[in-house]
Amino acid sequence: MTRFSSSVAELRSSEIRDLMSLATSPDMISFAGGMPGNELFPLNKIDKILNSLCEKEKQVALQYGPTTGLPTLLESLSEWLEKKGLPVKSNKLIITTGSLQAINILAKAFLDPGDSVLVETPSFIGALSAFRSYQANLVTVPLNGDGMDIKLLKDRINSSSVKPKFLYYSPNFHNPAGIVYSEEVKKEMIDVLRNQEIPIIEDDVYSDLYFFEEDRPKMKLIKSMDPEGIDVCFTGSFSKILGPGLRLGWMLVPDNIYQKCELIKQSIDACSPSISQVVADKFIREGHIDAYISEVREEYKKRGLAMIDTLEKCLPESVSFEKPRGGFYTWLQLPEGCDATDVLKKSIEKGVVFVTGKTFDPDGIKNDHIRVSFCNTDVETIKKGVPVIAEAIRVIMNLA
């Protein structure tokens, strides 16, 4: 019998993943994935970048690079992040193989088996899986419409016999809940965590995809506030703003944490793909990144507003939802007694797939929400697919 480690004992396929494997028809409308639309990638600009590389740049692109990232990308990315208000000069930057690797490295740096981690409920499934792989105890803090419940955050910390190792949260256009943390909640988080020796992992991959300019001031990151008495580890990614196939993310962390993370990354994959780093560096240096983000932001806004309009027209009155103001997702709350998995099964029968709420519940129990993404479907497909979900909800409500 094959003997696996205890750290992977809790990693198993979910019923949702098994259901998704059934949804493979080429005609299936998918509101499940959190990936950019293929038709939105800047293919012409990438072609020009690749075709313009000199011999030395091609050699760099095909060679191993420094563990923390190619110096050219570290320089251009640092300047870009600094313009966004992040304290780059007082921290250290590491290029990672996607932002999930950054989260994974930080988890490895902080966690011993049985350690507690403060996480939102609902929360990003990739981060939860990473923490579970290090045998962490997930301590949940529910989300309100403006961020995590501060009273319950205090209760969770005060009731713990051993102090949690860190807090993980997603500030803007939350996956899956779609919310934006208010300035007030972020300041209260700082007050609660200051001098507690509980670092914050601030996972921010959607901030650039805001729909409304007036939202930007309240989207200021805790990392940008640079509070004293808290180690804030900021993670970001090129996946939503350039292309996930590049597999490039980053972490911006205090120096003492940087030193440990560099060693951990070295042991995992030595370095992130050099060819991807060369492309990303050129994309920034040639001035493409801001223009491209502005372009795709408008398209996601069209899709997000179409999602809101169609949901408002189709959903039963007993179903509420978070109206997206950016990002990739909206979060539907089902009426009592209506199970999201039952709705998913009915939707798949009619050719539409989405992700159920308990996928994002750290306890894997609460299943009265569904996440519907609009990032990878055009407006016409949204108008065609959403009524199918609405009808499936009605069928299950009548059966309940």
C-alpha positions in Angstrom: 0.0 0.0 0.0 1.3 3.4 -0.9 2.2 5.5 2.2 1.5 9.2 1.7 2.6 12.0 4.1 0.2 13.2 6.7 0.3 16.7 5.1 -1.6 15.4 2.0 -4.1 13.2 3.9 -6.7 16.0 3.9 -6.2 16.9 0.2 -8.9 15.2 -1.8 -11.2 15.8 -4.8 -14.4 17.6 -3.8 -17.9 16.7 -5.1 -17.9 20.0 -6.9 -14.8 19.1 -8.8 -16.3 15.8 -9.7 -19.5 17.5 -10.9 -17.4 19.9 -13.0 -15.8 16.9 -14.7 -19.2 16.2 -16.1 -19.6 19.7 -17.5 -17.3 19.1 -20.5 -19.6 19.6 -23.4 -18.2 22.1 -25.9 -21.6 23.9 -25.8 -21.5 24.2 -22.0 -21.8 27.9 -20.8 -19.3 28.3 -18.0 -19.6 30.9 -15.2 -17.2 28.8 -13.1 -13.7 29.8 -14.0 -11.8 32.8 -12.7 -9.8 33.3 -15.8 -9.5 36.1 -18.3 -11.3 35.8 -21.7 -8.9 34.3 -24.3 -10.0 36.9 -26.8 -8.8 39.7 -24.5 -5.1 38.7 -24.4 -2.7 41.3 -26.0 -1.4 38.9 -28.6 -0.1 41.4 -31.1 1.9 43.2 -28.4 3.3 39.9 -27.1 4.2 38.9 -30.7 6.1 42.2 -31.2 7.9 41.8 -27.9 9.0 38.2 -28.7 10.1 39.1 -32.2 12.0 42.2 -31.0 14.3 40.3 -28.6 18.0 40.5 -29.3 20.3 37.5 -29.0 21.3 38.3 -25.5 17.7 38.7 -24.3 16.8 35.4 -25.9 19.6 33.7 -24.0 18.4 35.3 -20.8 14.9 34.2 -21.5 15.9 30.5 -21.9 18.3 30.4 -19.0 17.9 29.9 -15.3 17.5 33.2 -13.4 18.0 34.5 -9.9 15.7 32.9 -7.3 14.1 36.3 -6.4 13.6 37.3 -10.1 15.4 38.8 -13.0 16.9 42.2 -12.1 15.2 43.9 -15.0 11.7 42.8 -14.0 12.4 43.6 -10.3 13.3 47.1 -11.4 10.4 47.8 -13.7 7.8 46.1 -11.4 9.1 48.0 -8.4 8.7 51.3 -10.2 5.1 50.3 -11.3 4.1 49.2 -7.8 5.7 52.4 -6.3 3.5 54.5 -8.6 0.5 52.7 -7.2 1.5 53.8 -3.7 3.2 50.7 -2.3 6.2 51.1 0.0 8.7 49.3 -2.2 11.8 51.0 -0.9 11.3 49.9 2.7 10.4 46.3 1.6 11.8 43.5 -0.6 10.2 42.1 -3.8 10.3 38.5 -4.9 9.0 37.3 -8.3 7.0 34.1 -7.8 5.4 31.5 -10.0 2.0 32.9 -9.7 0.5 34.7 -6.6 -0.6 31.3 -5.3 3.1 30.3 -5.0 3.7 33.5 -3.0 0.9 32.5 -0.6 2.3 29.0 -0.4 5.8 30.2 0.4 4.5 32.5 3.1 2.5 29.6 4.6 5.6 27.4 4.6 7.5 30.2 6.3 5.0 30.6 9.1 3.2 27.3 9.7 3.9 24.3 11.8 1.4 21.4 11.8 -1.6 22.4 14.0 -0.9 26.1 13.9 -4.0 28.4 13.5 -4.6 30.8 10.6 -7.2 33.5 10.6 -9.2 33.3 7.3 -12.3 34.9 5.9 -15.4 32.9 5.3 -15.9 32.7 2.4 -12.4 32.6 1.1 -10.2 31.9 -1.9 -10.0 28.1 -2.3 -6.4 28.2 -3.5 -5.2 29.8 -0.3 -7.3 27.5 1.9 -5.8 24.5 0.1 -2.3 25.8 0.6 -2.8 26.3 4.3 -4.3 22.8 4.7 -1.3 21.3 3.0 0.8 22.6 5.9 -1.8 21.1 8.3 -3.1 24.4 9.6 -6.1 24.9 11.7 -8.4 27.3 9.8 -10.1 29.8 12.1 -12.9 31.5 10.3 -14.0 35.2 10.4 -17.3 35.9 8.6 -17.5 38.6 6.0 -20.0 41.5 6.0 -20.7 43.7 3.1 -17.7 46.0 3.9 -15.2 43.4 5.1 -14.6 40.9 7.9 -16.6 41.1 11.1 -14.2 43.0 13.4 -16.0 42.0 16.6 -15.7 38.3 15.7 -12.1 38.9 14.6 -11.3 40.1 18.2 -13.2 37.2 19.6 -11.3 34.7 17.5 -8.0 36.1 18.6 -8.9 36.5 22.3 -10.4 33.0 22.5 -7.4 31.2 21.0 -5.2 29.5 23.5 -2.3 29.9 21.1 -2.0 33.0 19.0 -2.8 32.5 15.2 0.3 32.6 13.0 -1.1 35.1 10.5 -4.3 36.6 9.0 -5.1 36.0 5.3 -7.5 38.3 3.5 -8.4 39.7 0.1 -9.2 43.4 0.1 -10.7 44.4 -3.2 -13.3 42.6 -5.4 -13.1 39.6 -3.2 -13.0 36.1 -4.6 -15.7 34.8 -4.2 -17.8 37.5 -2.4 -17.1 40.4 -4.8 -17.0 42.9 -2.0 -14.5 45.8 -1.4 -13.2 46.3 2.2 -14.1 49.7 3.6 -11.4 52.0 4.9 -13.0 51.8 8.3 -12.8 48.0 8.5 -9.1 48.1 7.3 -8.2 50.6 10.0 -10.0 48.5 12.6 -8.1 45.5 11.5 -4.8 47.5 12.0 -5.9 48.5 15.5 -6.8 44.9 16.4 -3.6 43.4 15.0 -1.0 46.1 15.9 1.8 44.7 18.1 0.0 41.3 18.3 2.8 39.5 16.3 0.1 38.3 13.8 1.3 39.2 10.3 -1.2 40.0 7.5 -1.1 38.3 4.1 -2.8 40.8 1.9 -3.7 39.0 -1.4 -4.6 41.6 -4.0 -5.0 40.5 -7.6 -8.1 42.4 -8.7 -7.6 46.0 -7.6 -6.7 47.2 -11.1 -10.0 45.9 -12.5 -12.3 48.5 -10.9 -15.3 49.7 -12.9 -15.8 53.1 -11.2 -13.2 55.8 -10.7 -14.9 57.0 -7.5 -14.2 53.6 -5.8 -10.4 54.0 -6.0 -9.8 56.1 -2.8 -11.5 53.5 -0.5 -9.5 50.7 -2.1 -6.2 51.7 -0.5 -4.3 48.7 0.7 -3.1 48.1 4.2 0.3 47.6 2.7 0.1 51.1 1.3 -0.9 52.4 4.7 2.4 50.8 6.0 1.2 50.5 9.6 3.7 50.2 12.4 3.6 47.1 14.6 2.4 44.8 11.9 4.3 42.8 9.3 2.2 43.1 6.1 3.0 40.6 3.3 1.5 41.8 0.0 0.9 39.4 -2.8 0.0 40.2 -6.4 -0.1 38.7 -9.9 0.1 39.2 -13.6 -2.6 36.6 -14.2 -5.6 38.9 -14.3 -3.8 41.9 -15.8 -1.7 40.2 -18.5 -2.1 36.4 -18.7 -2.2 33.5 -16.3 -0.1 31.3 -18.6 2.9 33.4 -17.8 2.7 32.0 -14.2 4.1 35.2 -12.7 3.2 36.8 -9.4 5.1 38.6 -6.6 5.3 39.2 -2.9 6.4 42.5 -1.3 7.5 41.7 2.3 9.7 43.0 5.1 13.3 42.1 4.9 13.4 39.5 7.7 10.5 37.6 6.0 12.1 38.1 2.6 15.2 36.2 3.6 13.3 33.1 4.7 11.0 33.2 1.6 14.0 33.4 -0.8 15.4 30.2 0.7 12.0 28.5 0.5 11.5 29.5 -3.1 15.0 28.2 -3.9 14.0 24.8 -2.6 10.7 24.7 -4.5 11.6 25.7 -8.1 14.9 27.6 -8.0 13.4 30.4 -10.1 10.3 31.5 -11.9 10.2 31.2 -15.8 12.8 33.5 -17.3 11.0 33.8 -20.6 7.8 35.0 -18.8 9.8 37.5 -16.8 11.4 38.9 -20.0 8.0 39.3 -21.6 6.4 41.0 -18.5 9.4 43.3 -18.1 9.1 44.5 -21.7 5.4 44.8 -21.4 5.9 47.3 -18.5 8.9 49.1 -19.9 7.3 49.7 -23.3 4.3 51.3 -21.6 1.7 48.7 -22.5 0.5 47.6 -19.1 -1.6 50.6 -18.0 -3.2 50.9 -21.5 -4.0 47.2 -21.6 -5.5 47.2 -18.1 -7.6 50.2 -19.0 -8.8 48.4 -22.1 -9.8 45.1 -20.4 -11.2 47.0 -17.5 -13.8 48.5 -19.8 -14.7 45.1 -21.2 -15.1 43.5 -17.8 -17.2 46.5 -16.8 -19.6 45.7 -19.8 -19.8 42.1 -18.7 -20.3 42.9 -15.1 -23.1 45.4 -15.8 -24.7 42.9 -18.1 -24.5 40.3 -15.3 -26.2 42.7 -12.9 -28.9 43.7 -15.4 -29.7 40.0 -16.3 -29.7 38.8 -12.7 -32.1 41.6 -11.8 -34.5 40.7 -14.6 -34.4 36.9 -14.0 -33.8 36.0 -10.4 -36.6 35.2 -7.9 -37.1 38.1 -5.4 -35.9 35.8 -2.6 -32.4 35.6 -4.1 -30.0 38.5 -3.4 -26.6 39.2 -4.9 -23.5 41.3 -4.6 -23.5 43.8 -7.5 -20.0 43.8 -8.8 -18.1 47.1 -9.0 -15.0 45.4 -10.4 -13.1 42.1 -10.5 -14.5 38.9 -11.9 -17.4 37.7 -9.8 -20.8 38.1 -8.3 -22.0 36.2 -5.2 -25.6 35.0 -5.0 -27.3 34.2 -1.7 -30.0 31.6 -2.1 -33.2 31.4 0.1 -33.3 29.1 3.1 -33.7 25.5 2.1 -32.3 26.0 -1.4 -29.0 24.0 -1.7 -26.5 25.3 -4.2 -25.4 21.8 -5.3 -28.9 20.9 -6.3 -29.1 24.1 -8.3 -25.8 23.3 -10.0 -27.0 19.8 -11.0 -30.1 21.3 -12.6 -28.1 23.9 -14.3 -25.6 21.4 -15.7 -28.5 19.5 -17.2 -29.4 22.6 -19.1 -25.9 23.4 -20.2 -24.7 26.0 -17.6 -22.1 25.6 -14.9 -21.0 27.7 -11.9 -19.3 27.1 -8.5 -21.2 26.4 -5.3 -20.7 28.3 -2.0 -19.4 25.5 0.2 -16.3 25.3 -2.2 -15.2 28.6 -0.5 -16.3 27.8 3.0 -13.2 26.8 5.1 -15.5 24.4 7.0 -16.9 23.0 3.7 -20.5 23.2 5.1 -22.3 26.4 4.2 -23.9 25.9 0.8 -26.5 28.7 0.4 -24.5 30.8 -2.0 -23.2 30.4 -5.6 -20.3 32.2 -7.3 -21.1 33.3 -10.9 -18.1 34.7 -12.8 -18.5 37.1 -15.8 -14.9 37.4 -16.8 -14.7 34.6 -19.4 -18.1 35.1 -21.1 -19.3 37.8 -23.4 -22.4 39.9 -22.9 -24.6 37.7 -25.2 -23.5 34.5 -23.5 -24.3 36.1 -20.1 -27.8 37.0 -21.3 -28.3 33.4 -22.5 -26.8 31.6 -19.5 -28.1 33.5 -16.5 -31.8 32.7 -17.1 -30.9 29.0 -17.0 -29.5 29.4 -13.4 -32.5 31.5 -12.4 -34.8 28.7 -13.7 -32.8 26.0 -11.9 -33.2 28.0 -8.6 -36.9 28.2 -9.1 -37.2 24.5 -9.7 -35.2 23.7 -6.5 -37.2 26.2 -4.5 -40.4 24.5 -5.5 -39.0 21.1 -4.6 -37.7 22.3 -1.2 
